[in-house]
Amino acid sequence: MTPDLGQLSELVRAVPGYAPRPAGRATEAMVRAAEARLGPLPPSYRWWLTEFGGVRLLGTEWATVWPEEAHDAYEALTAPWRREGRRLWFAHEPDCGDAFGFVLDQERAGEWPVVCREGTSGEEHPLAESFAGFLTVRTARALGLGDGPQPALARLWRSTPGVRLDGGLLVYGPHQFVARNREHQVARRAPHWVLVGEDGPGTGLFMRRHGRDRSSVLRCALDGVAPDVETVGERVTGDLLGWLSREVRPAR
C-alpha cells in the first residue's frame, strides 16, 4: 500500500529518543545527484532524506546524501560498500549488528522492499514492503508491539504507518495505537479486541486480538465499548488492506 507520508512524519517524531537535526537534511539537488549514481530512490526514502537526513535513530545509524564532492564518504548512501549486487544497505546497527537494505530488483509501485541481514549469521529475511514500513516495524518493536498487535494491522504496517483518510477515518500506526487503546481502556472493557482506528469522532474500528475471525473490522461507538463488540458493532469489511486500497486514498 502507498505510504501515508503525513502519518510517517507523525511516527518519526514520536519515536523514543528522536531529536530533530535540521542540519542533517538533504537538499533536492543532493538527492538528485545521488540518484544520478544509484538510480531513482523510493518516494518514502526520498522524503526521509529531505525531511530528516542522516541521523541515529532506534539504535541504528542511517546513511545520508552529501554534496557531490563528498559522495564517497563512509556515511554517504553512495559509498561503494553500500551496494552489493541487488542490495543497497542504507542503515546498520553499530558493533557488527544487523544491516538493513533495499531489494533493488523487486520494485512495487515505486517502493523497494527492505530486508534485514543478521550481524551474527549473515542470514537475510524480509522485513517490510517499503522504507516507510521499515520505520513502522522498527518503531512497533521499540514500543513492545512486535511486528503488530493484530495480523491485518501488522501487514498494513509493513507498508505504511497507518492511514489517515478524507472524512475523518484513521487507521492507527504504532505511535497512536498504544495511547488510544489505553485511553479507551480497551484491554479491560473488551479484552479480546483491539482498537485499530477511528471512523470520525466517537466511533472506533475494532478487530479481534484473539479468536478465529481476526480479519473482520467492526465499527462501534467508543463510549459503548464492551466485551460483546461483535454484537453491538457493525461489520465494515473482512479485508482491511483491500478495503483501504479500493475505497479511499491517503490524505496528503
Secondary structure, DSSP 4 states (H G I P E B T S, - for coil): ----HHHHHHHHHHSTT----GGGPPPHHHHHHHHHHH-PPPHHHHHHHHHT-S-EETTEEE-B---GGGTTSTTBTT-GGGEETTEEEEEE-TTT--EEEEETT--BTTB--EEEE-TTT--EEEEESSHHHHHHHHHHHHTT-TT-SSHHHHHHHTT-S-EEBTTSEEE--HHHHHHHHHHTTHHHHSTTEEEEEEESTTEEEEEESSSS--S-EEEEEGGG--TTHHHHSEEEES-HHHHHHHH--B--
